[in-house]
Amino acid sequence: MTDDEMLAFVEQHFPQAGFGQGQFVLEALGDGGTSRVRMPFQPTWLRPGPTVSGPAIMYLGDIGAWISVLKAVGPEPAATETF
């Protein structure tokens, strides 16, 4: 999948991820199921200190891992689910 195909797939199957709203930026998709995703700074993610909240960081990691899995196995929305 190309970067554009991946973004279209994510927007179709997981629009709440926020790629279309600028919450995340897909910087690169590599061979072998790698990805680089950036989360532009938003003041709402700050905690006292000021530090970025743990849930925001985990959200970034989760999105990056999901995109990497999709890159490796192909466009399958439930690729990371177990039933």
PyMOL Python script that loads the backbone (N, CA, C, O; Angstrom):
from pymol import cmd

cmd.read_pdbstr("""\
ATOM      1  N   MET A   1       0.833  -1.184   0.000  1.00  0.00           N
ATOM      2  CA  MET A   1       0.000   0.000   0.000  1.00  0.00           C
ATOM      3  C   MET A   1       0.877   1.247   0.000  1.00  0.00           C
ATOM      4  O   MET A   1       1.912   1.299   0.665  1.00  0.00           O
ATOM      5  N   THR A   2       0.452   2.225  -0.741  1.00  0.00           N
ATOM      6  CA  THR A   2       1.151   3.511  -0.714  1.00  0.00           C
ATOM      7  C   THR A   2       0.656   4.314   0.495  1.00  0.00           C
ATOM      8  O   THR A   2      -0.324   3.944   1.140  1.00  0.00           O
ATOM      9  N   ASP A   3       1.348   5.414   0.787  1.00  0.00           N
ATOM     10  CA  ASP A   3       0.927   6.283   1.887  1.00  0.00           C
ATOM     11  C   ASP A   3      -0.509   6.763   1.679  1.00  0.00           C
ATOM     12  O   ASP A   3      -1.314   6.737   2.610  1.00  0.00           O
ATOM     13  N   ASP A   4      -0.830   7.198   0.465  1.00  0.00           N
ATOM     14  CA  ASP A   4      -2.175   7.707   0.176  1.00  0.00           C
ATOM     15  C   ASP A   4      -3.234   6.616   0.305  1.00  0.00           C
ATOM     16  O   ASP A   4      -4.326   6.867   0.816  1.00  0.00           O
ATOM     17  N   GLU A   5      -2.917   5.412  -0.153  1.00  0.00           N
ATOM     18  CA  GLU A   5      -3.857   4.296  -0.021  1.00  0.00           C
ATOM     19  C   GLU A   5      -4.087   3.952   1.449  1.00  0.00           C
ATOM     20  O   GLU A   5      -5.212   3.661   1.857  1.00  0.00           O
ATOM     21  N   MET A   6      -3.012   3.986   2.239  1.00  0.00           N
ATOM     22  CA  MET A   6      -3.132   3.697   3.669  1.00  0.00           C
ATOM     23  C   MET A   6      -4.008   4.741   4.355  1.00  0.00           C
ATOM     24  O   MET A   6      -4.889   4.395   5.143  1.00  0.00           O
ATOM     25  N   LEU A   7      -3.768   6.015   4.058  1.00  0.00           N
ATOM     26  CA  LEU A   7      -4.575   7.070   4.674  1.00  0.00           C
ATOM     27  C   LEU A   7      -6.047   6.944   4.290  1.00  0.00           C
ATOM     28  O   LEU A   7      -6.925   7.127   5.133  1.00  0.00           O
ATOM     29  N   ALA A   8      -6.320   6.634   3.028  1.00  0.00           N
ATOM     30  CA  ALA A   8      -7.705   6.454   2.587  1.00  0.00           C
ATOM     31  C   ALA A   8      -8.349   5.270   3.309  1.00  0.00           C
ATOM     32  O   ALA A   8      -9.508   5.341   3.716  1.00  0.00           O
ATOM     33  N   PHE A   9      -7.594   4.185   3.464  1.00  0.00           N
ATOM     34  CA  PHE A   9      -8.101   3.005   4.156  1.00  0.00           C
ATOM     35  C   PHE A   9      -8.413   3.323   5.616  1.00  0.00           C
ATOM     36  O   PHE A   9      -9.476   2.960   6.120  1.00  0.00           O
ATOM     37  N   VAL A  10      -7.488   3.999   6.293  1.00  0.00           N
ATOM     38  CA  VAL A  10      -7.690   4.349   7.701  1.00  0.00           C
ATOM     39  C   VAL A  10      -8.887   5.287   7.850  1.00  0.00           C
ATOM     40  O   VAL A  10      -9.710   5.099   8.747  1.00  0.00           O
ATOM     41  N   GLU A  11      -8.991   6.282   6.990  1.00  0.00           N
ATOM     42  CA  GLU A  11     -10.121   7.213   7.062  1.00  0.00           C
ATOM     43  C   GLU A  11     -11.450   6.498   6.831  1.00  0.00           C
ATOM     44  O   GLU A  11     -12.460   6.867   7.430  1.00  0.00           O
ATOM     45  N   GLN A  12     -11.463   5.487   5.976  1.00  0.00           N
ATOM     46  CA  GLN A  12     -12.692   4.750   5.702  1.00  0.00           C
ATOM     47  C   GLN A  12     -13.093   3.864   6.877  1.00  0.00           C
ATOM     48  O   GLN A  12     -14.265   3.823   7.252  1.00  0.00           O
ATOM     49  N   HIS A  13     -12.120   3.149   7.463  1.00  0.00           N
ATOM     50  CA  HIS A  13     -12.426   2.150   8.476  1.00  0.00           C
ATOM     51  C   HIS A  13     -12.249   2.626   9.912  1.00  0.00           C
ATOM     52  O   HIS A  13     -12.767   1.997  10.835  1.00  0.00           O
ATOM     53  N   PHE A  14     -11.533   3.717  10.116  1.00  0.00           N
ATOM     54  CA  PHE A  14     -11.266   4.207  11.474  1.00  0.00           C
ATOM     55  C   PHE A  14     -11.156   5.726  11.452  1.00  0.00           C
ATOM     56  O   PHE A  14     -10.106   6.271  11.792  1.00  0.00           O
ATOM     57  N   PRO A  15     -12.240   6.428  11.052  1.00  0.00           N
ATOM     58  CA  PRO A  15     -12.166   7.886  10.926  1.00  0.00           C
ATOM     59  C   PRO A  15     -11.889   8.596  12.245  1.00  0.00           C
ATOM     60  O   PRO A  15     -11.339   9.698  12.244  1.00  0.00           O
ATOM     61  N   GLN A  16     -12.260   7.988  13.371  1.00  0.00           N
ATOM     62  CA  GLN A  16     -12.018   8.619  14.656  1.00  0.00           C
ATOM     63  C   GLN A  16     -10.539   8.678  15.025  1.00  0.00           C
ATOM     64  O   GLN A  16     -10.179   9.309  16.018  1.00  0.00           O
ATOM     65  N   ALA A  17      -9.681   8.033  14.244  1.00  0.00           N
ATOM     66  CA  ALA A  17      -8.238   8.122  14.489  1.00  0.00           C
ATOM     67  C   ALA A  17      -7.737   9.543  14.323  1.00  0.00           C
ATOM     68  O   ALA A  17      -6.772   9.938  14.977  1.00  0.00           O
ATOM     69  N   GLY A  18      -8.369  10.311  13.466  1.00  0.00           N
ATOM     70  CA  GLY A  18      -8.037  11.721  13.368  1.00  0.00           C
ATOM     71  C   GLY A  18      -6.998  12.108  12.344  1.00  0.00           C
ATOM     72  O   GLY A  18      -6.481  13.224  12.399  1.00  0.00           O
ATOM     73  N   PHE A  19      -6.668  11.226  11.404  1.00  0.00           N
ATOM     74  CA  PHE A  19      -5.691  11.610  10.387  1.00  0.00           C
ATOM     75  C   PHE A  19      -6.222  12.750   9.527  1.00  0.00           C
ATOM     76  O   PHE A  19      -5.465  13.647   9.155  1.00  0.00           O
ATOM     77  N   GLY A  20      -7.508  12.725   9.209  1.00  0.00           N
ATOM     78  CA  GLY A  20      -8.102  13.773   8.387  1.00  0.00           C
ATOM     79  C   GLY A  20      -8.219  15.103   9.106  1.00  0.00           C
ATOM     80  O   GLY A  20      -8.323  16.148   8.464  1.00  0.00           O
ATOM     81  N   GLN A  21      -8.205  15.076  10.440  1.00  0.00           N
ATOM     82  CA  GLN A  21      -8.308  16.296  11.224  1.00  0.00           C
ATOM     83  C   GLN A  21      -6.952  16.809  11.700  1.00  0.00           C
ATOM     84  O   GLN A  21      -6.895  17.807  12.418  1.00  0.00           O
ATOM     85  N   GLY A  22      -5.873  16.156  11.319  1.00  0.00           N
ATOM     86  CA  GLY A  22      -4.538  16.603  11.696  1.00  0.00           C
ATOM     87  C   GLY A  22      -4.064  16.133  13.052  1.00  0.00           C
ATOM     88  O   GLY A  22      -3.032  16.604  13.532  1.00  0.00           O
ATOM     89  N   GLN A  23      -4.795  15.202  13.701  1.00  0.00           N
ATOM     90  CA  GLN A  23      -4.331  14.685  14.980  1.00  0.00           C
ATOM     91  C   GLN A  23      -3.063  13.863  14.816  1.00  0.00           C
ATOM     92  O   GLN A  23      -2.195  13.868  15.689  1.00  0.00           O
ATOM     93  N   PHE A  24      -2.960  13.163  13.704  1.00  0.00           N
ATOM     94  CA  PHE A  24      -1.798  12.344  13.408  1.00  0.00           C
ATOM     95  C   PHE A  24      -1.351  12.606  11.985  1.00  0.00           C
ATOM     96  O   PHE A  24      -2.156  12.956  11.122  1.00  0.00           O
ATOM     97  N   VAL A  25      -0.060  12.433  11.747  1.00  0.00           N
ATOM     98  CA  VAL A  25       0.513  12.593  10.412  1.00  0.00           C
ATOM     99  C   VAL A  25       1.290  11.322  10.094  1.00  0.00           C
ATOM    100  O   VAL A  25       2.201  10.946  10.832  1.00  0.00           O
ATOM    101  N   LEU A  26       0.934  10.665   9.006  1.00  0.00           N
ATOM    102  CA  LEU A  26       1.677   9.497   8.548  1.00  0.00           C
ATOM    103  C   LEU A  26       2.876  10.001   7.767  1.00  0.00           C
ATOM    104  O   LEU A  26       2.731  10.493   6.648  1.00  0.00           O
ATOM    105  N   GLU A  27       4.063   9.881   8.355  1.00  0.00           N
ATOM    106  CA  GLU A  27       5.271  10.398   7.712  1.00  0.00           C
ATOM    107  C   GLU A  27       5.892   9.407   6.751  1.00  0.00           C
ATOM    108  O   GLU A  27       6.435   9.805   5.721  1.00  0.00           O
ATOM    109  N   ALA A  28       5.824   8.115   7.070  1.00  0.00           N
ATOM    110  CA  ALA A  28       6.480   7.133   6.202  1.00  0.00           C
ATOM    111  C   ALA A  28       5.916   5.744   6.431  1.00  0.00           C
ATOM    112  O   ALA A  28       5.591   5.362   7.555  1.00  0.00           O
ATOM    113  N   LEU A  29       5.807   5.003   5.354  1.00  0.00           N
ATOM    114  CA  LEU A  29       5.522   3.572   5.390  1.00  0.00           C
ATOM    115  C   LEU A  29       6.730   2.873   4.797  1.00  0.00           C
ATOM    116  O   LEU A  29       7.123   3.152   3.664  1.00  0.00           O
ATOM    117  N   GLY A  30       7.314   1.972   5.555  1.00  0.00           N
ATOM    118  CA  GLY A  30       8.485   1.278   5.050  1.00  0.00           C
ATOM    119  C   GLY A  30       8.168  -0.145   4.655  1.00  0.00           C
ATOM    120  O   GLY A  30       7.068  -0.639   4.902  1.00  0.00           O
ATOM    121  N   ASP A  31       9.127  -0.797   4.045  1.00  0.00           N
ATOM    122  CA  ASP A  31       8.976  -2.202   3.686  1.00  0.00           C
ATOM    123  C   ASP A  31       9.021  -3.048   4.952  1.00  0.00           C
ATOM    124  O   ASP A  31       9.651  -2.674   5.941  1.00  0.00           O
ATOM    125  N   GLY A  32       8.356  -4.180   4.908  1.00  0.00           N
ATOM    126  CA  GLY A  32       8.400  -5.101   6.038  1.00  0.00           C
ATOM    127  C   GLY A  32       7.510  -4.702   7.198  1.00  0.00           C
ATOM    128  O   GLY A  32       7.701  -5.197   8.308  1.00  0.00           O
ATOM    129  N   GLY A  33       6.549  -3.828   6.978  1.00  0.00           N
ATOM    130  CA  GLY A  33       5.610  -3.476   8.033  1.00  0.00           C
ATOM    131  C   GLY A  33       6.122  -2.463   9.026  1.00  0.00           C
ATOM    132  O   GLY A  33       5.925  -2.626  10.230  1.00  0.00           O
ATOM    133  N   THR A  34       6.767  -1.434   8.558  1.00  0.00           N
ATOM    134  CA  THR A  34       7.201  -0.358   9.447  1.00  0.00           C
ATOM    135  C   THR A  34       6.455   0.919   9.084  1.00  0.00           C
ATOM    136  O   THR A  34       6.026   1.109   7.946  1.00  0.00           O
ATOM    137  N   SER A  35       6.314   1.785  10.078  1.00  0.00           N
ATOM    138  CA  SER A  35       5.668   3.069   9.828  1.00  0.00           C
ATOM    139  C   SER A  35       6.265   4.120  10.755  1.00  0.00           C
ATOM    140  O   SER A  35       6.841   3.802  11.795  1.00  0.00           O
ATOM    141  N   ARG A  36       6.114   5.368  10.355  1.00  0.00           N
ATOM    142  CA  ARG A  36       6.493   6.487  11.221  1.00  0.00           C
ATOM    143  C   ARG A  36       5.299   7.434  11.244  1.00  0.00           C
ATOM    144  O   ARG A  36       4.912   7.998  10.221  1.00  0.00           O
ATOM    145  N   VAL A  37       4.723   7.594  12.432  1.00  0.00           N
ATOM    146  CA  VAL A  37       3.548   8.431  12.623  1.00  0.00           C
ATOM    147  C   VAL A  37       3.923   9.533  13.606  1.00  0.00           C
ATOM    148  O   VAL A  37       4.590   9.287  14.611  1.00  0.00           O
ATOM    149  N   ARG A  38       3.487  10.748  13.301  1.00  0.00           N
ATOM    150  CA  ARG A  38       3.774  11.899  14.165  1.00  0.00           C
ATOM    151  C   ARG A  38       2.463  12.436  14.716  1.00  0.00           C
ATOM    152  O   ARG A  38       1.448  12.470  14.020  1.00  0.00           O
ATOM    153  N   MET A  39       2.498  12.853  15.973  1.00  0.00           N
ATOM    154  CA  MET A  39       1.350  13.446  16.635  1.00  0.00           C
ATOM    155  C   MET A  39       1.677  14.916  16.905  1.00  0.00           C
ATOM    156  O   MET A  39       2.377  15.220  17.871  1.00  0.00           O
ATOM    157  N   PRO A  40       1.176  15.840  16.060  1.00  0.00           N
ATOM    158  CA  PRO A  40       1.459  17.256  16.289  1.00  0.00           C
ATOM    159  C   PRO A  40       0.962  17.689  17.673  1.00  0.00           C
ATOM    160  O   PRO A  40      -0.065  17.214  18.159  1.00  0.00           O
ATOM    161  N   PHE A  41       1.702  18.585  18.280  1.00  0.00           N
ATOM    162  CA  PHE A  41       1.390  19.045  19.635  1.00  0.00           C
ATOM    163  C   PHE A  41       0.009  19.687  19.718  1.00  0.00           C
ATOM    164  O   PHE A  41      -0.384  20.478  18.860  1.00  0.00           O
ATOM    165  N   GLN A  42      -0.709  19.328  20.768  1.00  0.00           N
ATOM    166  CA  GLN A  42      -1.980  19.970  21.102  1.00  0.00           C
ATOM    167  C   GLN A  42      -1.988  20.230  22.605  1.00  0.00           C
ATOM    168  O   GLN A  42      -1.727  19.306  23.375  1.00  0.00           O
ATOM    169  N   PRO A  43      -2.273  21.431  23.043  1.00  0.00           N
ATOM    170  CA  PRO A  43      -2.247  21.754  24.476  1.00  0.00           C
ATOM    171  C   PRO A  43      -3.166  20.874  25.322  1.00  0.00           C
ATOM    172  O   PRO A  43      -2.914  20.695  26.513  1.00  0.00           O
ATOM    173  N   THR A  44      -4.215  20.329  24.738  1.00  0.00           N
ATOM    174  CA  THR A  44      -5.140  19.490  25.506  1.00  0.00           C
ATOM    175  C   THR A  44      -4.500  18.193  25.985  1.00  0.00           C
ATOM    176  O   THR A  44      -5.041  17.532  26.872  1.00  0.00           O
ATOM    177  N   TRP A  45      -3.359  17.817  25.416  1.00  0.00           N
ATOM    178  CA  TRP A  45      -2.684  16.588  25.829  1.00  0.00           C
ATOM    179  C   TRP A  45      -1.707  16.805  26.976  1.00  0.00           C
ATOM    180  O   TRP A  45      -1.081  15.853  27.443  1.00  0.00           O
ATOM    181  N   LEU A  46      -1.568  18.041  27.433  1.00  0.00           N
ATOM    182  CA  LEU A  46      -0.618  18.331  28.501  1.00  0.00           C
ATOM    183  C   LEU A  46      -1.198  18.013  29.874  1.00  0.00           C
ATOM    184  O   LEU A  46      -2.393  18.169  30.126  1.00  0.00           O
ATOM    185  N   ARG A  47      -0.314  17.567  30.740  1.00  0.00           N
ATOM    186  CA  ARG A  47      -0.619  17.373  32.150  1.00  0.00           C
ATOM    187  C   ARG A  47       0.243  18.358  32.932  1.00  0.00           C
ATOM    188  O   ARG A  47       1.154  18.964  32.368  1.00  0.00           O
ATOM    189  N   PRO A  48      -0.034  18.525  34.223  1.00  0.00           N
ATOM    190  CA  PRO A  48       0.811  19.422  35.022  1.00  0.00           C
ATOM    191  C   PRO A  48       2.265  19.010  34.913  1.00  0.00           C
ATOM    192  O   PRO A  48       2.599  17.826  34.977  1.00  0.00           O
ATOM    193  N   GLY A  49       3.090  19.963  34.753  1.00  0.00           N
ATOM    194  CA  GLY A  49       4.515  19.653  34.682  1.00  0.00           C
ATOM    195  C   GLY A  49       5.324  20.486  33.750  1.00  0.00           C
ATOM    196  O   GLY A  49       6.395  20.886  34.206  1.00  0.00           O
ATOM    197  N   PRO A  50       5.027  20.813  32.573  1.00  0.00           N
ATOM    198  CA  PRO A  50       4.031  20.257  31.662  1.00  0.00           C
ATOM    199  C   PRO A  50       4.600  19.040  30.942  1.00  0.00           C
ATOM    200  O   PRO A  50       5.675  19.107  30.346  1.00  0.00           O
ATOM    201  N   THR A  51       3.892  17.964  31.000  1.00  0.00           N
ATOM    202  CA  THR A  51       4.272  16.748  30.285  1.00  0.00           C
ATOM    203  C   THR A  51       3.095  16.283  29.437  1.00  0.00           C
ATOM    204  O   THR A  51       1.943  16.591  29.740  1.00  0.00           O
ATOM    205  N   VAL A  52       3.388  15.550  28.389  1.00  0.00           N
ATOM    206  CA  VAL A  52       2.336  14.981  27.552  1.00  0.00           C
ATOM    207  C   VAL A  52       1.747  13.781  28.291  1.00  0.00           C
ATOM    208  O   VAL A  52       2.481  12.966  28.850  1.00  0.00           O
ATOM    209  N   SER A  53       0.433  13.680  28.288  1.00  0.00           N
ATOM    210  CA  SER A  53      -0.241  12.618  29.040  1.00  0.00           C
ATOM    211  C   SER A  53       0.105  11.231  28.507  1.00  0.00           C
ATOM    212  O   SER A  53       0.353  11.050  27.315  1.00  0.00           O
ATOM    213  N   GLY A  54       0.116  10.272  29.402  1.00  0.00           N
ATOM    214  CA  GLY A  54       0.376   8.891  29.024  1.00  0.00           C
ATOM    215  C   GLY A  54      -0.618   8.341  28.020  1.00  0.00           C
ATOM    216  O   GLY A  54      -0.207   7.681  27.066  1.00  0.00           O
ATOM    217  N   PRO A  55      -1.927   8.588  28.198  1.00  0.00           N
ATOM    218  CA  PRO A  55      -2.883   8.093  27.210  1.00  0.00           C
ATOM    219  C   PRO A  55      -2.635   8.635  25.807  1.00  0.00           C
ATOM    220  O   PRO A  55      -2.844   7.919  24.827  1.00  0.00           O
ATOM    221  N   ALA A  56      -2.195   9.880  25.692  1.00  0.00           N
ATOM    222  CA  ALA A  56      -1.899  10.437  24.363  1.00  0.00           C
ATOM    223  C   ALA A  56      -0.723   9.701  23.733  1.00  0.00           C
ATOM    224  O   ALA A  56      -0.743   9.399  22.539  1.00  0.00           O
ATOM    225  N   ILE A  57       0.295   9.413  24.528  1.00  0.00           N
ATOM    226  CA  ILE A  57       1.466   8.703  24.011  1.00  0.00           C
ATOM    227  C   ILE A  57       1.093   7.269  23.617  1.00  0.00           C
ATOM    228  O   ILE A  57       1.541   6.771  22.585  1.00  0.00           O
ATOM    229  N   MET A  58       0.275   6.610  24.439  1.00  0.00           N
ATOM    230  CA  MET A  58      -0.153   5.250  24.109  1.00  0.00           C
ATOM    231  C   MET A  58      -1.027   5.233  22.857  1.00  0.00           C
ATOM    232  O   MET A  58      -0.959   4.294  22.064  1.00  0.00           O
ATOM    233  N   TYR A  59      -1.839   6.261  22.681  1.00  0.00           N
ATOM    234  CA  TYR A  59      -2.671   6.367  21.478  1.00  0.00           C
ATOM    235  C   TYR A  59      -1.790   6.446  20.240  1.00  0.00           C
ATOM    236  O   TYR A  59      -2.065   5.794  19.233  1.00  0.00           O
ATOM    237  N   LEU A  60      -0.739   7.239  20.314  1.00  0.00           N
ATOM    238  CA  LEU A  60       0.205   7.347  19.200  1.00  0.00           C
ATOM    239  C   LEU A  60       0.849   5.989  18.909  1.00  0.00           C
ATOM    240  O   LEU A  60       0.939   5.576  17.753  1.00  0.00           O
ATOM    241  N   GLY A  61       1.293   5.302  19.955  1.00  0.00           N
ATOM    242  CA  GLY A  61       1.903   3.985  19.770  1.00  0.00           C
ATOM    243  C   GLY A  61       0.935   2.970  19.188  1.00  0.00           C
ATOM    244  O   GLY A  61       1.310   2.159  18.341  1.00  0.00           O
ATOM    245  N   ASP A  62      -0.305   3.017  19.642  1.00  0.00           N
ATOM    246  CA  ASP A  62      -1.322   2.090  19.150  1.00  0.00           C
ATOM    247  C   ASP A  62      -1.616   2.326  17.674  1.00  0.00           C
ATOM    248  O   ASP A  62      -1.703   1.374  16.899  1.00  0.00           O
ATOM    249  N   ILE A  63      -1.767   3.575  17.287  1.00  0.00           N
ATOM    250  CA  ILE A  63      -2.030   3.907  15.881  1.00  0.00           C
ATOM    251  C   ILE A  63      -0.848   3.479  15.009  1.00  0.00           C
ATOM    252  O   ILE A  63      -1.039   2.891  13.944  1.00  0.00           O
ATOM    253  N   GLY A  64       0.373   3.775  15.464  1.00  0.00           N
ATOM    254  CA  GLY A  64       1.559   3.393  14.699  1.00  0.00           C
ATOM    255  C   GLY A  64       1.681   1.887  14.533  1.00  0.00           C
ATOM    256  O   GLY A  64       2.028   1.403  13.456  1.00  0.00           O
ATOM    257  N   ALA A  65       1.393   1.139  15.609  1.00  0.00           N
ATOM    258  CA  ALA A  65       1.466  -0.323  15.529  1.00  0.00           C
ATOM    259  C   ALA A  65       0.400  -0.875  14.588  1.00  0.00           C
ATOM    260  O   ALA A  65       0.674  -1.784  13.804  1.00  0.00           O
ATOM    261  N   TRP A  66      -0.813  -0.332  14.663  1.00  0.00           N
ATOM    262  CA  TRP A  66      -1.894  -0.801  13.792  1.00  0.00           C
ATOM    263  C   TRP A  66      -1.559  -0.561  12.323  1.00  0.00           C
ATOM    264  O   TRP A  66      -1.785  -1.430  11.481  1.00  0.00           O
ATOM    265  N   ILE A  67      -1.022   0.611  12.020  1.00  0.00           N
ATOM    266  CA  ILE A  67      -0.650   0.914  10.635  1.00  0.00           C
ATOM    267  C   ILE A  67       0.484   0.001  10.173  1.00  0.00           C
ATOM    268  O   ILE A  67       0.493  -0.434   9.021  1.00  0.00           O
ATOM    269  N   SER A  68       1.433  -0.294  11.049  1.00  0.00           N
ATOM    270  CA  SER A  68       2.519  -1.210  10.688  1.00  0.00           C
ATOM    271  C   SER A  68       1.986  -2.604  10.387  1.00  0.00           C
ATOM    272  O   SER A  68       2.426  -3.243   9.431  1.00  0.00           O
ATOM    273  N   VAL A  69       1.040  -3.080  11.197  1.00  0.00           N
ATOM    274  CA  VAL A  69       0.435  -4.392  10.942  1.00  0.00           C
ATOM    275  C   VAL A  69      -0.307  -4.377   9.612  1.00  0.00           C
ATOM    276  O   VAL A  69      -0.183  -5.312   8.822  1.00  0.00           O
ATOM    277  N   LEU A  70      -1.078  -3.322   9.361  1.00  0.00           N
ATOM    278  CA  LEU A  70      -1.791  -3.222   8.080  1.00  0.00           C
ATOM    279  C   LEU A  70      -0.824  -3.235   6.904  1.00  0.00           C
ATOM    280  O   LEU A  70      -1.100  -3.849   5.874  1.00  0.00           O
ATOM    281  N   LYS A  71       0.298  -2.564   7.057  1.00  0.00           N
ATOM    282  CA  LYS A  71       1.295  -2.542   5.978  1.00  0.00           C
ATOM    283  C   LYS A  71       1.835  -3.947   5.735  1.00  0.00           C
ATOM    284  O   LYS A  71       2.079  -4.330   4.590  1.00  0.00           O
ATOM    285  N   ALA A  72       2.024  -4.719   6.810  1.00  0.00           N
ATOM    286  CA  ALA A  72       2.600  -6.057   6.677  1.00  0.00           C
ATOM    287  C   ALA A  72       1.604  -7.079   6.129  1.00  0.00           C
ATOM    288  O   ALA A  72       1.975  -7.913   5.303  1.00  0.00           O
ATOM    289  N   VAL A  73       0.341  -7.029   6.575  1.00  0.00           N
ATOM    290  CA  VAL A  73      -0.618  -8.067   6.190  1.00  0.00           C
ATOM    291  C   VAL A  73      -1.586  -7.637   5.100  1.00  0.00           C
ATOM    292  O   VAL A  73      -2.282  -8.475   4.527  1.00  0.00           O
ATOM    293  N   GLY A  74      -1.638  -6.366   4.810  1.00  0.00           N
ATOM    294  CA  GLY A  74      -2.555  -5.870   3.787  1.00  0.00           C
ATOM    295  C   GLY A  74      -3.785  -5.228   4.400  1.00  0.00           C
ATOM    296  O   GLY A  74      -3.956  -5.225   5.619  1.00  0.00           O
ATOM    297  N   PRO A  75      -4.633  -4.688   3.554  1.00  0.00           N
ATOM    298  CA  PRO A  75      -5.788  -3.926   4.031  1.00  0.00           C
ATOM    299  C   PRO A  75      -6.886  -4.806   4.630  1.00  0.00           C
ATOM    300  O   PRO A  75      -7.851  -5.162   3.954  1.00  0.00           O
ATOM    301  N   GLU A  76      -6.725  -5.142   5.878  1.00  0.00           N
ATOM    302  CA  GLU A  76      -7.698  -5.952   6.605  1.00  0.00           C
ATOM    303  C   GLU A  76      -8.045  -5.214   7.894  1.00  0.00           C
ATOM    304  O   GLU A  76      -7.232  -5.196   8.818  1.00  0.00           O
ATOM    305  N   PRO A  77      -9.234  -4.601   7.984  1.00  0.00           N
ATOM    306  CA  PRO A  77      -9.567  -3.767   9.142  1.00  0.00           C
ATOM    307  C   PRO A  77      -9.445  -4.482  10.484  1.00  0.00           C
ATOM    308  O   PRO A  77      -9.070  -3.858  11.476  1.00  0.00           O
ATOM    309  N   ALA A  78      -9.751  -5.764  10.537  1.00  0.00           N
ATOM    310  CA  ALA A  78      -9.723  -6.502  11.798  1.00  0.00           C
ATOM    311  C   ALA A  78      -8.418  -7.268  11.990  1.00  0.00           C
ATOM    312  O   ALA A  78      -8.394  -8.267  12.709  1.00  0.00           O
ATOM    313  N   ALA A  79      -7.350  -6.826  11.371  1.00  0.00           N
ATOM    314  CA  ALA A  79      -6.074  -7.557  11.415  1.00  0.00           C
ATOM    315  C   ALA A  79      -5.522  -7.700  12.826  1.00  0.00           C
ATOM    316  O   ALA A  79      -4.772  -8.639  13.093  1.00  0.00           O
ATOM    317  N   THR A  80      -5.869  -6.801  13.732  1.00  0.00           N
ATOM    318  CA  THR A  80      -5.316  -6.865  15.085  1.00  0.00           C
ATOM    319  C   THR A  80      -6.343  -7.311  16.115  1.00  0.00           C
ATOM    320  O   THR A  80      -6.095  -7.205  17.316  1.00  0.00           O
ATOM    321  N   GLU A  81      -7.483  -7.804  15.672  1.00  0.00           N
ATOM    322  CA  GLU A  81      -8.529  -8.240  16.597  1.00  0.00           C
ATOM    323  C   GLU A  81      -8.508  -9.750  16.742  1.00  0.00           C
ATOM    324  O   GLU A  81      -8.120 -10.477  15.827  1.00  0.00           O
ATOM    325  N   THR A  82      -8.933 -10.205  17.913  1.00  0.00           N
ATOM    326  CA  THR A  82      -9.107 -11.638  18.139  1.00  0.00           C
ATOM    327  C   THR A  82     -10.546 -11.880  18.540  1.00  0.00           C
ATOM    328  O   THR A  82     -11.150 -11.078  19.252  1.00  0.00           O
ATOM    329  N   PHE A  83     -11.080 -12.974  18.085  1.00  0.00           N
ATOM    330  CA  PHE A  83     -12.475 -13.297  18.397  1.00  0.00           C
ATOM    331  C   PHE A  83     -12.549 -14.645  19.053  1.00  0.00           C
ATOM    332  O   PHE A  83     -13.638 -15.105  19.396  1.00  0.00           O
TER     333      PHE A  83
END
""", "prot")
cmd.dss("prot")
cmd.show_as("cartoon", "prot")
cmd.util.cbc("prot")
cmd.orient("prot")
